[in-house]
């Protein structure tokens, strides 16, 4: 299942326009009631794994970090599933 999401109308941050520290911080800011850890970029998989294990995110079928080469690729998928496909 993908967007519209139960949290916000959209998650307005895309990985192409930011660094990991900012993206991770925005996740924490937008989803304050969820246990999203602060990690450095080298450990982004910990945050991704934590998100997929959180019941509030489980309805979106967000993939785990395995198989993604970098956090941007995983975060692109996260944003797509949370927001839904782009509208023209």
Secondary structure, 3 states (H helix, E strand, C coil): CCCCCCCCCCCCCCHHHCCHHHHHHHHHHHCCCCCCCCCCHHHHHHHHHHHHCCHHHHCCCCCCCCCCCCHHHHHHHHHHHHHCCCCC
